[in-house]
Amino acid sequence: MKTLTIEIPDSLELNEQETKSFLAAKLYERGSLSLGQAAELAGFSKQGFMEILGNFNVSIFNLDEKDLKNDILNAKNYSL
């Protein structure tokens, strides 16, 4: 794993955990990391990470429009 050092203005008052969580959430949102990878980067279990995604306005569901349409179509065609 790589180590990255960045300077953050004191006025932001961010701690290391919050910064890692934000970075992981945004990388997950753009599809660069899987849920498990993002959770590991942030230092959480998958469930714990899913619970904090909303704090960063990131959806748990990371589907593009095509995948979402396919899921809706499959759900409509599903019979009990």
C-alpha positions as CSV (number, residue, x, y, z in Angstrom):
1,M,0.0,0.0,0.0
2,K,1.2,3.5,-0.8
3,T,1.7,6.3,1.7
4,L,0.5,9.7,0.8
5,T,1.3,12.8,2.8
6,I,-0.8,16.0,2.2
7,E,-1.0,19.3,4.0
8,I,-4.4,20.4,5.1
9,P,-5.1,23.9,6.4
10,D,-5.7,23.9,10.2
11,S,-8.9,25.8,9.6
12,L,-10.5,22.6,8.2
13,E,-10.1,20.9,11.5
14,L,-10.1,17.4,9.9
15,N,-8.7,14.4,11.7
16,E,-7.0,11.5,10.0
17,Q,-10.0,9.2,10.4
18,E,-12.4,11.7,8.8
19,T,-10.0,12.4,6.0
20,K,-9.5,8.7,5.2
21,S,-13.2,8.1,5.3
22,F,-13.9,11.0,2.9
23,L,-11.3,9.9,0.5
24,A,-12.5,6.3,0.6
25,A,-16.2,7.3,0.1
26,K,-15.4,9.5,-2.9
27,L,-13.2,6.8,-4.5
28,Y,-16.0,4.3,-4.0
29,E,-18.5,6.7,-5.5
30,R,-16.5,7.2,-8.7
31,G,-15.9,3.4,-9.0
32,S,-12.2,3.4,-8.3
33,L,-12.5,1.2,-5.2
34,S,-14.9,-1.7,-4.4
35,L,-16.9,-1.4,-1.2
36,G,-14.5,-3.7,0.6
37,Q,-11.4,-1.8,-0.6
38,A,-13.0,1.5,0.4
39,A,-13.9,0.1,3.8
40,E,-10.4,-1.1,4.4
41,L,-8.9,2.2,3.4
42,A,-11.2,4.0,5.8
43,G,-10.5,1.5,8.6
44,F,-14.1,0.2,8.9
45,S,-15.9,-3.1,8.4
46,K,-18.0,-3.2,5.2
47,Q,-21.1,-2.7,7.3
48,G,-19.6,0.2,9.2
49,F,-18.4,1.9,6.0
50,M,-21.9,1.5,4.5
51,E,-23.3,3.3,7.5
52,I,-21.1,6.3,7.1
53,L,-21.4,6.7,3.3
54,G,-24.5,9.0,3.8
55,N,-22.3,11.4,5.8
56,F,-20.5,12.1,2.5
57,N,-23.7,12.1,0.3
58,V,-22.6,8.8,-1.3
59,S,-25.1,6.1,-2.1
60,I,-24.4,2.5,-1.1
61,F,-25.7,1.5,-4.6
62,N,-23.0,2.2,-7.1
63,L,-24.9,1.4,-10.4
64,D,-24.7,3.1,-13.7
65,E,-27.9,3.9,-15.6
66,K,-27.6,0.7,-17.8
67,D,-27.2,-1.6,-14.7
68,L,-30.1,0.2,-12.9
69,K,-32.4,-0.2,-16.0
70,N,-31.5,-3.9,-16.2
71,D,-32.2,-4.4,-12.5
72,I,-35.6,-2.7,-12.9
73,L,-36.4,-4.8,-15.9
74,N,-35.4,-8.0,-14.1
75,A,-37.5,-7.1,-11.1
76,K,-40.6,-6.5,-13.3
77,N,-40.1,-9.9,-14.9
78,Y,-39.6,-11.7,-11.6
79,S,-42.5,-13.8,-10.6
80,L,-43.1,-15.4,-7.2
